[in-house]
């Protein structure tokens, strides 16, 4: 935990993007498995300990810290984790053994509502101030180090001199602590086979043109709908069962918020499109494929469960822009027009909640 605490502290005070990349890369090269994998997951908010909440930490703190002192200090500091880390009384037996991130993750993962407080208390008593802060941020999230998932992926790629596109694809297909990812990057194993896995592919996004004069016969245009860019991938999970996942433009999985899409998309394929909610704001009331405002879509985003009422009143659907993979074949290397031809032939296999855009 000591090295991780030092990394967190240095990242907080490092303003340079390149400096952050260097700090993370150095840590990943110097730290053994699986600690570095758990650290990477913590930096990118990929960990979740359901039994450990902010309220758990606050309640535990009141058993050691005066209520008024805790309240005033929290108001001054502005962060619960930092406040508790600073005020927690340091124990005399501190420093006899360095608790690893792996050990901390194992204990936090095993916590229940009944045992969470005792587990946290024991861990906090074994750590110094910086380590306590790192532990609480590990447990509660909200690192506030200025490290995005994209920056972490770039740092990983730089640390091991591998392609950031390869890192991004593997990242979303594997689970923390990313043992297979590090084994491949270290040269200890071949690149994991993801052919049957519903993983995230980096989006092919628009970019500036070097030449202001273009021949429009080489381009195609689509309507710009007021939704969010998504990728839907179908394949098999680690247990060999069919699974569909929905990814945002940044690679975050948002599957739980749109169960109707998960239920409908059962083809062995990966599509790129616009996620929308049915309504009358775009397209007009007389069209069956009209679209609601972006505000309606926002009501669906970020939900872990969606009520039957919301599914009925704000049903989601997707307009496809591109077909990235089909029946195990990666189509991204093909010219767009060939992918478009494949997409048009693929449409007949799709349910009504997934539509092709008209060019």
N, C-alpha and C positions, 0 to 999 in steps of 0.2 A: 504493500500500500504506500510505502514511503516514496518510491519512484513515481508512482501515479500521482500522488499528492504534489510532488515537485512539478510534474508536467502541468497539472491544472493551474498551479500558482503562476508558472511562467507564461502559460497561454493567456491568462487573464490580463497580464500586464504587457503582453507583446502586441503592439499595434500593427506591425508589418505583416502583411499576408505571407510574404516569402519567409518571414521569421517563423510564423506559425507552421508553415509547411516543413521547415527544417527541424523544428522542435519535435513534431509528431514523427517525422521520418527517423530521427535519431532514437527516439523512444522505441519505435517498432523494431528497429534493428538490434537494440541492446536488450530488450525484454524477452524472456522465454515464453513459449506457449504454456498454458492457455491464457496467462495474464494479459498479454498484449491484445489478444482477441476480445477479452471482456472489456478492456480499456477502450478499444476502438468502438465497441458497441455502446459503451457509456457516453463517449464523446458525441456520438451521432444519435442519441436518444432512442436506441434500439432495445433497451432493457425495460422490463416492467415487473414490479414486485407488488402484486395486488393487495397483499396484507399490510404493506408499509405505506402509510399515507402521511401527509403533512400534519393531520390531526393527531396521528400516533406520536410523531416527534414532539409536537407541542405539549401533549398530555404527559409524555415522559419527562420533558424539560421541567414541568411544574413540580415534579417530585424532588428535584435537585436545586432549582433556582427559584428565588422569590418571585411571586406572580407580578408584582409591580415593576421590579427590575427587568423581568423578561419582557413585559409589555413595552416599557419605555425604550429598552435596548432594541427590540424588534422595530419599533417606530423609527428609531434613529438609523439603524443599519439598513433596513429595507428588505432583508432577506432572512427567512427563518433558518435555513441551514447555516448560514454564516453566524447568525446570532447565537444559536445553540452551540456551535463549534467553539466560539470565543468564550462563552460563559460556563461551559461544562468544566467542572473541577478536575484538574489533572491528577491521576492516581500515582501513588508512590511506586508501585510495581511496573510503571510504564517502561516500555522499551525492552522487555525481556525477550520478546519474539516479534518479528515483523509479520503481521497478518497479510497474507497475499490477497489480491483482488479475487482470485478464484475461490478462496475460502470465504471471503465476505459475500460473494455472489451466491455460493452454496447455502450459506446460513440465511440470507435474505430470501432466497427462493423457497426455502423450507418453512418460512414463517407463516403462521396463521394469525388470525385476529387475536387469538388468546396468547400466542407466544411472541408476537412481533415486538412488543415493548421490551421484554426480557432480553431478546436477541440483540436489539439495538443497544440496550444499556450495557451489555457485556462487551460489545464491539467498541463503543465509545470510550469505555473505561480502559481499553487496551491501546488507545491511539493518542497522539499529540494533536495540537490544534489544527495544523494543516491537514493531517490525515483524517481528523474528524470531519472537517469540511468536505474533503474528497469523498468520504464514506456517505455522508448525508446527500450529497449531490448524486452519487451513484444510486442511492436508494430512491430518491424523490425525482430525479431528472432536473432539467432546467440548468444545465451546466454554465451557461452564460460565458463561454470562453471565446465566442466569435468563430467557432468552428462549425461550418455547415457540413452536411453529408458529402457534398461535392468536393469541398476542400480536403476532407479526410481521405476520400478516394484518390485525389491527386497526390496527397502526401504518401499514401501507400504505394502508388505507382512509382513515385520518385524514390522511395526508400529501397525498392527492389528492382528498379529499372525495367518495369513491365508496362504494357499499354494500359492507359487509364480506361479505355473502352472495354478491354478485357476484364479489368478490375470491376467496373460497374456492372457488367453482365453477371459475373460470378457472385458479386456482393449480394445481390437481391435473390439469388437462387440458394444461397447457403445460410445457415443459422449461426449465431454467435456460439462459441468463440472463433468461428471461421478457420478451423484447423486445416481443412482442405485448401482454402485460399492461401494460407501462409505456406503450406507444403509446396504448392505449385510455384509461388513467388520465390521461395528459397531454392527452387530447383531440386527439391526432394521427391517430387511426384509430378505426374503428367497433369495437364489441365483437366479439371473435372468435366465429365461428359454431361451436358445439360440438354441433350437432344429431346428428351421426353419431359423436361421440367418446365412448368409455366413461369419462366423467369423474365425479368425486365430487360428490354433492349434499349440502348440509348436512342432518343428520338432524333430523327433527321429534321432539324429545324432550319428555318430560313436564315440566310446570312447575306451581308452586303455584297453587291456586285462590284467587281473591280472595274468593269467597263460600263459607262452610263448608257451606251448605245447597245441595245439588245434586239435580237430577232425574236419577236413574240411567237413565231411559229414553233419555237423550241420549248414553249412554256404552256402550262395549263393553270387555270384559276378555279378556285372553289369559293363558295359563299363563306363569309366569316360569320359564324353563329356565336351567340353570346352564351357560351358554356365554358367547359374546361377541356383541354387536350388530355386524352387518356389513351392507355394501351391495355388491351384485354388479351390475356394469354391463357391458353388451355393446355393441360398436360397431365402429368402424374405427380403426386406428392411423394414424400420419402417412404410412404407405406405402399406405394404402387397403386393408389386409388386415384381416379380422375379428379382433377381440381381446376377451377378457373380462378384467376386473380386479375384484379383491376389495379393499374398503376397510374399515378398522376404524372405530370410532365417531369417532376423532379425525382421520380422513382419511388415515391412513397406509396405503399399499398393502401388502397381505400376500398377494398372489397366489401367490408362489412356494411358500408353505407348504402350499397346498391344490390341487395339480394336478388332483385328481379333480373338483373343482368347476369349474375352468377348462375341462376337457374336456367336461363335461356340459352347461354352460349356453351354448347357442348361439342364444338368442332375442334379437331386437333389443328389449331391455327393461332396466329397472333395478328391482331388488327390494331390499327392506329386510327383514332377518330376523335370526335367531339362529343362529350357527355352532356346531355341536355335533359330538361324536364318539360313534359308536355304542358301547353298552355296557349294563350292567344296573343302574347306580346310580340312575337315574331312570326310572320306568315299570315296572320289574320284568322278570324274565327271560322271561316268557311273551309279551311284546309285541315285535313285529318292529321297532317304532320306539322302543325304549327307548334311553336316553342314558347315556353314561359320566360319571364325575365330571369336574369342571373340571380336576383334575390331569392327566387323560388328554389333554384339549385343550391344556393348557400345553406338553405334550411336542411338540406339532406347531407351536406358534407360534414365529415367528422363524427358522425353518429355511429356508435358501436351496435346499436339496435334501431330498427325502423318500425314504427307502429303500422298496423294494418290501415289505419286512417290515412297516414302520410303516404303509404304506397298507393292508396286509391286516389287521393287528391293530387299528388305530385309524382306520377309515375315517370321513371327515368328511361331514356333510350339513347342510342348512339348512332351518329352519322359517321360512316366510315370514310376515311380519306385514303387509306393505304392498307395493303396486305403484306405483312412482313415475313410470315412463315406459314407454310401449309403442309399438313401431313408429314411433318418431320423435316421438310426442306426449307432452308433459309433462303428467302427470296431477296434479301436486301442488296445483294450484289447485282441484281438485274436492273436494267433501265426502268424508269418509272412507267413508261408506256406498257412494258411487258407485265409489270406488276399490276397495272390497272386492268389489263386484259384478263389476268388471272383473277383479279377481284370481281370483275363483272361476271365471270363464270362461277365464282364462289357464292354470289348473292343468293342463288336459288336454295342454298343449303341453310340460309339464315332465317331466324324467326323475325316477327314483326318489330320487336324492340330494337333491332339493329338494321339500319338502313344505309345505303350508299348515298354519298353526296352526288349531286348532278353538276358536272363541269360545264 
